[in-house]
Amino acid sequence: MAPGAVIDDVRSAVRAGSSWSSPKLGSGIGFEDVTVSYGKLVVLASLSLTIEPGEIMALIGPSGSAKTTALRAVAGFVRPASGRIRIGERDVTDLPPHARDIGMVVQNYALFPHMRVEDNVAFGLRARREAKEAVKQRVAECLRMVGMSAYTQRYPRELSGGQQQRVAIARALAVRPRVLLLDEPLSALDAQIRHSMLQELARLHEAMPSLTVLYVTHDQTEALTLADRIAIMRDGRLVASGPSQALYREPPTRFAAEFLGRANLLPVTLEAADAGDGLARVRLGEISLLVKARPGLSVGRDCLLCIRPHGIAMRPGGRPSNELTGVVRAMQWQGDLHSVTLETQGVLIRMICAPLRDPPSLGVRFPIHFAAEDATLIPEDA
């Protein structure tokens, strides 16, 4: 079934007052100073984070950062050593998983291999002793939502990885959860299917805007594509959070800049905190540059200048622009783009641009440009 037909089916169900009219109001998630430990080992330290009703929050971080631990604490599979967890207005810290009104999708799908597709989707409903006719209707709705109506009689082994993940999502949504927990749900899929599933998840949320989603991933692209807000974890602690675009464009720390998208970081000194038009002036070696001003930084302070690779160009734009001279150190053609590594002022930086007809040779010097508004400052000690 085409994606547009899927979304139309979901909207029709909502208008008709079916079970999809109900993710419940007040379905946000709240972590209130939550700590999880195993014996003396603290794996999640004092997490305080609010996920608003209807919001998609991506929880990202390197392996061992405790992002999955935080999600499992919401699900009820991990008991906090201290702190409270709420869903909506209800404190669920002491409730078992089945009493929390959640749906969960994990990396390995976790479908029952001996059950057909329709029975997998119906499992949670039958466990709740829903009426037979209600189960049948809801299973049909869920499978229609994810475009799997034609596969009701197949076993998981007869489905592709992407199809199995669609069934897992349908099963999670069948119980009308207050929140949907997604734990690396696309990491086992190939790149093309992963991109397609991201689009499907976005469309499903468009159809059910009051459903709150907590999405755990190590993939920056998934987080930036899907999430309203992103929270970054490191060593069991929350180190940054905010709206996805704002966090990407103005990362608060070096770690946030490097982990959420690739970043070029150049050591500079602040010369003028206010150079007019919301800009500041910094010095890189002997070169003076205009960049986006950042409140709270004092003149003379050492900072990091953050420029994303796609913000660097071979020609100046129409906006206030800066020029540096770079020496080509590496060149990679990646089909729809060129990745160029240059050395400037003793620092390696990366530029991403459209495929070049005549790419420069290694060792060649040429000018590169970036707009002042595409460069942001980060305190060097942040």
N, C-alpha and C positions, 0 to 999 in steps of 0.2 A: 504494500500500500504506500502511496506517495506521502511524504511528510505533511503536505498541505491537507490531504484527506484525513490524516491522523488527527491533526490539530482541530479540524472542523468537527470531527466526531466527538472530541473531548468537550469542545465548547457547546455543542448541541446537548450533550449529557448534562452539563452544568445548567444550561437554560431550562432543561426539562425537570430539574429538581431531583436528579438521581443522586446516588451516593457520593458523586464527585462534587456536590455543592458544599460538602463538609470538610476541607480541613478546618479545624475548629479555631475560633478566635483566641487570641492570647497564646499562640503556639511558639513563642520565642524560646530561646535557651539561655540560661544564665549560669555561669561559673562564678561562685563566690568564694574566693580565696581557697581554691581546691588544691590539695596536696595528695599525691598518691605515692606510696612507698612500699617496697618489698623488704621487710625486716628493717635494717638500718639504711638501706639504699633508697634515697629519694629520687624517683624517676620523673615526677611532675611536681613543680614547686610553686605553690601559691598562685594558681591561675585564676585571674579575675577577668571575665570577658562576657559581654552581652551580645547575643545574636537576636536581632529584632524579628518579630513575626513576619513571615513572608520573605525573609532575606536569604540569599545564598552566601554563606560564609565559607571561604576556602581556608583550611588550616594547612600551612606548608612549613617545610623545614627539612634539614638533612636527616638521614637515618639516625635513629637514637635520640631525636629531639623531643619525643613523647607526644607527637601529634595523634598517633593511633591510640595511645593510652588515654588521652583526653576524650576522644570519641567513644572508646569503650566504657569510660566512666559515665557518659551520658546514657549509653545503652544499658548500663547496669551490670556489665560483665566484670567491672573493676570497682572495688569499694574504696572511696577516698579515706585516707587516714585522718584528714580534717577538711573543713569547708563544706559547702552545700551546693547542690545542683538543682535547678528548677527548670521545669518545662511549663511555659505559660506562667500562671500564678501559683502553680502547685510545686511544692518541694518533693522531688522524687528520689532524694538521696538514699532513702531506706526502702524504696520499693523494688520488687523483683523486675527483671526485664519485661516480662509479659504484661505488667501492669502500667507501663510507661507510655503507651500509645505511640510507639515508634515503628518506623520501617527501616530496615538496614540492608545494604548491598555491599558485599565484600569482594575482594580481588578475584577469588577463585570460584565465584558464582554461588557455590554451596547449594546447588540443586540436588534433589533426591534422584539418584540415577535410576531407581526402579519405578519411578512415577512418570506418567506422561505430563506434557506441558500443562494441561488444564488442572491436573491434580496438584502439581507443584504450586501453581498460583492459588489454588483453593485451600492449601494446607492451613494457613493461619486462620482463615475464616471458619473452617471446620473445627479447628481447635477451640474456637470461641463459641462453638455450637450455634452458628448462624443457621437460619432456615434454609432448607435445600434450594428453594427457588431464588432466594436472595443471593446465595453463593453462586448459582449459575449465572445470574444477571451480572454480578460484580466481576466475575472471572471474564465474562465476555467483554465487559467494558474495559478492563485492564489490558487485555490482550489486544483489543482494538487500538487502545492508546499507543501501544508500542509497536504496532504494525505486525503483530504475530497471530492474528485471527486464523490464518490458514494452517497453523502448526499445532493445533490443540492436541492431536493424537500422537505426536512424536515424543520420543524419549530424548533426554539431554544429549546422549551420544550421537543422535541423528541430527544435531544442530551445530552450526558453526559457533565460534567463540562469541561473535557479536550477537548472534541470535540467543545464545544462552544468557548473555548479560541482559538482553531485553526482557527475557522471561524473569530473571532475578529482580529486575526493577518492577515489573508488573506484580510479582508476588509481594514485594515490599509495599507497594501502593494499595494493594487490595484491601488491607485492613484499615484503610483511611487513617493513616498515622498523623499525629500532630506534627511530628518532625520526621524528616528523611535523613538518615545517616549513610554517607557514602565513603567507604574506606578503600582508596586506591582502585576504584571500580573499573578503570580502563587500562590499567598498566599491563595486563596480559594480552591486550589486543594490538594488532599491527597499526601502523601510523594512519593509514587511510580509514580503517574502521573506527579508530579512536576519534578521528576528526568528525566522522559521521555521527557517532554516539554523543559527542559534545553538543552537536547541533540538536539532536533529539532531546537531550536533557534540557537544553535551553527552551525548546518548544513546549515540553511538558510543563516546565515551571511557568511559562507564559499562560498556559491554560489553567494552572492552579496557583495563582499568585499569592494565596495565603499560606501555602505550604512552606515551612521553614526547612532549609537544607544546610547541613554541616558536611562539607566536602573535604576529605583528607587526601592530599596528593603531594608528591614530590616534584610534579611537573609544573613548571612556571606557566607554560602556555595554557594548560587546562585551567589553572587558577585565574589567569588574566582574562581568558575567554568567557568563563562561566560566572565568576563570583561578583557580587555587589561589593563585598569587602573582603580583605585578606588579612589573616593573622599569621605572623611569622614566628616560628618556635626555634629555639636553640638551647641545647643542653638542658631540656626540661623546663625552660622558662619562655614566657611570651616576651619577645624583644621589640615587636612593632606591630601595629595594626592600623587599618584605615581603609577608606574607599580605594578600590583597586587602582584606578587611574592616578589618583593623588599619590598613593604609595609608590607607584612606579615612577612618576614624574619627579617627585620630590622625596626621595627616601630619607628617613631621619638618621640612619646610621650607615657606616661602611658595609656592615654585614647585610643589611636590607638591600642596599644598592647592588651588591655582588650576587646575592642569592636570587632576588626577584628580577630576572632579566640580566643580560650582560651589561656591564658598566665600564666605561673608561674613567679612571680616577687619577687626576693630576694634582700634585702638591702645589698649592698656591698660598699667597699671603694677601689678606684683605687690605686694600689701599684706601677704598672709600666705601662706606657702608651704604651710602645713598648718592648715586651718581645721576639721579633723576629718572623718571619714567619707570620706577620700580626696579631699577637696575643697580648693581654694585660694580665696583672696579677692583680687580685683583691683579696680582703680578705673578707670572710664571717665568722664573729666571729673569731675563731682561725684557720680557714682553708684557705689556699691559693689555688686559682683556676686560670686556664688559660681560657681566653674567646676571642672572636673576638674583635679586637681593633676597637675603634671608634674615628675618628679624632676630635680634638677640646676639648677633655677632659683632664684636668690637674691632675697630681698626687696628691693624698690626697682628691680628690673630692668624695662625696657620690653619688652613682648611684644605679640604679635598674638593676639587672641581669635578663634578659628575656629568659626563656626556654619554648618552647612549650611542651605540655604533651607527644607528640609522640617522642620528642628528648631525653627522659629519658628512660634508659634501666636497666635491672637487671644484665647485663654483660657488661664489657668494650668492645668497638669496637677497630679497628685497628688504628684509628686516635689518636692524642693527646686527652687524656680522663681525666675527673675529677671524683672523687669518693666522695660521701656523704653517711652518714648513716641515714636511715629513719625509723620511727616507723609507722606501718600500723594503720591508724585511720578509714578508710572506704574502702569497697570493693564492686564493682558493676559488675556483669556479664551482658553484653549487646549483647549476641549472638555471634557476630564475633569479640568481643574484651572484655578485662577486663579494667575497670577504677579503679585505685588504688589511694587513697588519703593517703599521708604520711606526717608526721611531721619531719622536720629537722631544726635544729638551731632555734627552736621556730616558724617556719613558715610552713603553710600547703601548700603542692604542689601536683599536680595531675600527674599521669603517665598513659599513654594509651599503652596497649600492646596486643599481640595476646592472645587468651584464654589460661589460665593457667590450666594445669592438676591438680596441687596441689597448689592452691592459699594459700598464707600465712594467718595465723590467725590474728585477730585484736590484736594489742599490740606487735607483733613480730618486732624485729629490724633486718634489713638486708641492705647491701650496694646497692646503686643505682649509675648509671654512666651516664654521658652525655659528648658528644664530644665538644671540645672547639669551633669548628666552628658552632655548633648549639646553642651557647649562645651569645646573643648580649647585649650591654649596652644601657641604656636609662638614660639621666640626671634626677636626682630625682625630680628636680623642673620643668621638661617639662610637 
